[in-house]
Amino acid sequence: QVQLVESGGGLVQPGGSLGLSCVASGITFRLYAVGWYRQAPGKQRELVATLSSYGNSDYADSVKGRFTISRDNDKNTLYLQMSSLKPEDTAVYYCAAGPTLREFNRWGQGTQVTVSS
């Protein structure tokens, strides 16, 4: 059974930092493309960052220079390090995995990130 389990969400002040983790099971993690998405209240889910199985990363313009996506294949874990957080980063963050960057077919349950003073 495939599972993606996120952790690390919470409340942080504007300008602060937060790290998210996503542990995968039931898949050969190192062969999968992975990514982070987010969904704010009343908005559509949007792509935050992706990371191919080869290690190529890409970011939404809104988070470039502030967020870093990484993976540890030995631990079957995906990470998202977020810094210089803004209130508009508030959302539920989801990790995703798939055979290619265009085929994310496995999703986590989401973790809430709230940026507020």
C-alpha positions in Angstrom: 0.0 0.0 0.0 1.4 3.4 -1.1 1.5 6.0 1.6 2.9 9.6 1.7 2.8 11.1 5.2 3.6 14.8 5.6 4.7 16.4 8.9 6.2 19.7 10.1 3.4 22.1 9.5 2.4 24.7 12.0 2.1 28.4 12.9 5.0 30.7 12.1 5.5 34.5 12.1 6.1 36.4 8.9 9.8 36.3 8.0 10.2 33.0 9.8 11.2 29.5 8.6 9.6 26.1 8.6 10.6 22.7 7.3 8.2 20.1 6.0 8.9 16.4 5.6 7.1 13.7 3.6 7.9 10.0 4.3 7.0 7.6 1.5 6.2 3.9 1.7 5.1 1.3 -0.7 7.0 2.7 -3.7 10.6 2.6 -4.9 11.1 6.2 -3.8 14.3 6.8 -5.6 12.7 6.1 -9.0 9.9 8.6 -8.5 9.5 12.3 -9.3 8.3 14.2 -6.3 6.8 17.5 -5.5 5.1 19.8 -3.2 1.7 21.5 -3.8 -0.4 23.8 -1.7 -3.9 24.9 -1.5 -5.1 28.1 0.2 -8.7 28.6 1.3 -10.9 29.4 -1.6 -8.1 28.8 -4.1 -7.1 26.1 -6.5 -4.2 23.7 -5.6 -1.0 25.1 -7.0 2.5 23.7 -7.6 5.2 24.8 -5.2 8.2 22.8 -6.2 9.2 19.6 -8.0 12.2 17.4 -7.9 12.9 14.7 -10.5 14.4 11.3 -9.8 17.6 12.7 -11.4 17.7 15.6 -8.9 16.5 18.4 -11.1 14.4 20.9 -9.2 12.0 23.6 -10.3 10.0 26.2 -8.3 7.0 28.4 -8.6 8.0 32.0 -9.2 6.3 32.9 -5.9 8.7 30.8 -3.8 12.0 31.0 -5.8 14.9 31.9 -3.6 12.8 31.2 -0.4 12.0 27.5 -0.6 14.2 24.6 -1.2 13.1 21.1 -2.1 15.3 18.1 -1.4 15.1 14.4 -1.0 16.9 11.6 0.9 16.4 8.4 -1.0 17.9 6.3 1.7 15.2 7.5 4.1 12.4 7.6 1.5 11.8 11.2 2.5 11.0 14.4 0.7 11.7 17.8 2.3 10.6 21.4 1.8 12.6 24.0 3.6 10.8 27.3 3.7 12.2 30.6 4.7 11.2 34.3 4.6 7.7 33.1 4.9 4.8 35.5 4.0 1.2 35.4 5.0 0.3 34.5 1.4 2.2 31.2 1.9 -0.5 30.1 4.3 -2.1 26.9 2.9 -2.4 23.2 3.2 0.8 21.7 1.8 0.7 18.4 0.0 3.5 16.1 -1.1 3.1 14.2 -4.3 4.9 11.4 -6.2 4.7 9.9 -9.6 6.6 8.1 -12.3 7.3 11.4 -14.1 6.9 15.1 -13.3 3.7 15.1 -15.3 2.2 12.1 -13.6 1.8 12.7 -9.9 -0.6 10.0 -8.9 0.2 9.6 -5.2 -0.7 12.2 -2.7 -0.2 12.8 1.0 -3.0 13.9 3.3 -1.6 17.5 3.7 -0.2 19.6 6.5 -1.3 23.0 7.4 1.1 25.9 7.3 -0.1 29.2 8.7 2.0 32.4 8.5 0.6 35.0 10.8 1.7 37.4 13.5 
